[in-house]
């Protein structure tokens, strides 16, 4: 039977690794720095830079305290070692305690140094300073710009809390455990060097590509595997381009697409399936809505209403209009002329 010392050591190593690298189980249980110190950190949405400046500082202090926590726990798990009495412990344990205390003190000294001059010494602040334009602005102005753009709902964000990538209109941000890397979109060039099979990642790749101003270069002809929805959207667009276009009445102005609010509406639902040879008993109905959706958003809506287990039926199916609920099929979708 293993001794309490070995059992506690293995359990603590497992706990420490999970606390540092935070698997989904720990995140769901709330055992993260972000959750445990949420009252001090504040809201990421309100002050992105301040939030991560505090988060990285607390993370350094808490992670540096793990060796000292192991020693304290060993005092209880193995009382026969008398680790609570420093003058009676072995030289190896005394050295471990000294190193643990020094590591904890060093982390506090580092954080205090970072906090000087209103956190101007923090690595995040120094990274922002590299993008400031003196003497008119400093790192604070850059922080305000990032905070403002992060609050917008059209930003792109992906990844777990310890390895997030965030793209706003101007900035590319990579959030890690101890730092936030910052780059201007105008100064960045992205190259695809490798692809891996993960569920839905190709869909995020499309969103990433749409948010970036510069094109993404593909090194060594890396294949980006598409989801079924992506493949359907391409087929949907190809079929709609073959349909009869809709001539916009003179003087009618186009509004932004209701789905993405990024491009003008580009489609109109007109019941044409009967004219194109479909059954006269078709379930399709006439839609009287004005043009409100772009082709991509309407295609995504069409795909979202399908039976995800039967993709072979998607092209022949009918879905309700996202606005008035009149049923339509793919033959009823007209591009604006």
N, C-alpha and C positions, 0 to 999 in steps of 0.2 A: 504494500500500500504506500502511495506517495506521501511524503511528509507535508504538513501544512505549508511549509516554506516553499516547496516546489509548486504546490497547487496554487498558492497565491501569486507566485511569480509568473506562472503561465497565464493565469487569469488576468493579471494586471497588464502583461505585455499585449494580450489580445484586446483589452479595453483601451489601452493607449493607442494602439494602431488604428482601432475603429474610431476613436475620438479625433485623431489627427486626419485620417483619410475619409472619415464619415461615410459609411455605406448607407444605403436607403433605409435600413432598419433603424439606425441611430437617428437619421434625419426625421423619420416618422415619429420616433419617440421624443423628439425635441432635444436630444443630447448633442447640441451644436453650440458653438460660441454665439452665433447669431440669435438663437432662441434663448439661451440662458441669460444673455446680457442685453436683451432687446430693449429694455427700458432705458438703458444708457446709450445704446447705439442710435436710437431714434428711427426715423423712417428713411429708407433708401430712396423712395420716390421723391421725398421732399428735398433732401440734401445728399446726393449721391456721393460726392467727394468726402464730405464730413463723415458720412456713415462708414465708408471704407477706410478712412484714416483711423477712426476709432476701432473698427473691427480688426484691422491688421495689428494695431498696437496691443489690444487685449489678447489677440491670438498668440502673439509672441510671449506675453507674460504667462498665459495659461499653459502653453506647451512647454515653456521652460520650467514650470512648476511640477511637471509629471515625475521627474526623478525624485524630487523631494516628497511627492505624494506616495511614491513607492516605498520610500524609507519609513514614512509615517505609518503606512499600512502594514509594513513588516513588523513594526513594533507591536501591533495587535495580533497579527497572524502567527508570529513566532516569539512569544513572550520569553521563552527560555534563553533567547539570545541576549536579552536585556539591552536592546538597542536604545531604549529610552535613557539609559545611563551612559553618557558619552565616555566617561572615564573607565568603563568596564568593557567596552566593545573592542573587537579586534582592529588592527591597523587598517585592514582592507575596508571594513565598514566605516571606520572613521574617515578614511580618504573619500569614500563614496559620498558620505554626508557633507564633507567640506566642498566637494565639487558641485553637489546639488545646490547647496546654499549659494555658492559663488555664481552658478548659472542663473539662479533666481534673482540675485542682486544685480547681475549684469543686465538681465532683461529689463528690470526697472530703471536702471541708469540709462539704457538705450531709449526707452520710451520717454523718459524725462527729457533727454536730449532732443528727441523728435518733437516734443511739445513746445520747445523754446521758440520764441518769435512767432507765436500763434501757429505752430505746427509747420513753420517754413522749412525745418530741417527734415521733415518726414520724407521718405523716398517717393511717395506719391506726389507731394508738393514739388520736389525737385524735378520729377518727370514732367509736371505741368509747366514748370518754369522754362523748360526747354522749348515750349511752344508759345511763350509770351513774347510780346513785341515791346521791349523797353525803348524809351522810358515811359511810354504812354500806359503800358499795362504790365501787371505781374502775374504770378501764378493764380492769384485770386480771381482775376478776370477770366482766365481759362476755366477755372472751376465753375464759375457762374455759367459760362457757355455750355459746359458739359451737363451741369445740373438742369438747365433749361431744356436741353434737347432730350435728356433722359426721361423727363416727365411727359414727353409726347408719346401718344399711343402708337405711332407708326414706326417706332424703332424695331430693330431686329435683335432678338436675344435667344441664345440657345446654350445648352449645357447645364451641368449641376452647379450649385453655388460656388464650389471650389475651383471651377474651371469654366467659367462663363465667357462667352464672346458676345459683345453688345456692339451694334452698329447703329449710329444715329446719322442725321443728315450730314454732319461734318466730321465726326470722330469714330474711330475704331478702338474699342476698349476690350482688354482681356483681363478678367478678374481671376486672380489666383489666391492661394491661402494667405500669402504674406505681402502681396503687392497688387497693383492695378497698372497694367501696361497701357500706354496711351499713344495713339498715332493719328495724325490727320489723314482723312481720306485722300486729300489731294497729294499727299506725300507717299502714298502706299500703292504697291503693286502686289496683287495676290496671284499665286500660282498653285494649281492643283498638282500635287506630287504623288498622291496615293488615294485610293478609295477602298473603303471597307463596307461590308454588308451589315447595315443596321436598319431596324424598322423606322420608316418615315424620314430618314436623313436626307434622301434626295429631294423630298418636298421642302425641307428647310434650305437645301442648297439653292432651290429656285428663288425662295424669299431672300436669301442672302445676295444672290446675283442681282435681283431687282433693286435692292437697297444700295448696292455699291454704285459709285459713279464711274469708276474705271472698270474695264473688262477684266475677267478672270482668265489668266493664261493657263492652258492645260499642258503640263510637261509630260513628255513621253506617251502622249495619246491615252491618258488615263480615262477609263470608262466610268461615267457616273450612272449607276444603275437607277432607272426610273421606277417609281411606284406604279401600280395599276391606274391610279387616278391621274398621274402625269401622262401615261400613255393614252388614256381615254381622252384627256383634254386635247391632245394633239389631233386625235381622230375627230373629236367634236368640232374643232376649228376647221379642219379640212372639209368636213361635210357641210358646215354652215356656209363656207365660201362658195359652195356649189348651189346653194339655195338662191331664190330670187331676192335681189336686194330691195330695201324699202326706201322710197324717196321721201326725204324729210320735207314737210310743208314749208313753203316760203315764209321766212320771218321767225320760225320756231328756233329758239336757242336751246343748245344742249347744256344740261347740268352735269356736274361730276358724277361718276359712277357711284351708286349707293353702297356698293360693296367695298371698294378700295379707296374711294375719294381721291384717287391719284390721276386718273385719266377721264376724259369726257365719256359719257354714255355712248355706246356704239352699236346697240342692237335694239330691235323691236320685234315683239311677238305678234305674228299675223298667221291666222289659220290657213295654211296652204297645203296641208297634207292631203286633203281631198282632191285638190287640183293636181297634185303630184301622183295621183293614182292610188292613194291609200283608201281603205274601206270606207264606204259612206256612213257606216255606223261607228265611226271613230269617236273615241271619248274626248278628243281634243275640243277645246272651247275657244271662242274668240276672246282675246285679251284687249282691253281698251286702255291699258296704261300707256303713258307716254314713254319714250325711250329713257330708261333709268339705269341700265347695267352695261358694263363693258363685256366683251365676248369672253374674256378669261374668267371673270367672276360668275357670269351666268353658267359657264361650263362647269365650274367648281360646284355651284349650287346643284346643277343637274346630277353630277356625280355623287354628291352628298346624300341625295334622296334615293339612291339605289341600294339594292340588296348586295352588300359587300361580298357575299359568298357566291354570287352568281353574276360575274362580270360579263358573261356572254349575252345577257339579256339587256344590258344597259342601253345600247343604241336603239333598240326597238321599244323602249319603255316610255311612259309619259309621267311628267311631274307637274306639280302646281306652280304657277307663277309665284315668285317670291314676294310679290306685292299684293296681287288681287286673288291669288289661288286658282285662277282659271287653268285647267290642265292643257299642256302643250307637249309636243314631241319635237325631236331634233329637226324635222322638216319645217317646223313653224318658226324657227329662229332666223331672222333676216338681219343682215348687216345694213347699216345706214348708208345711203347713197347721197 
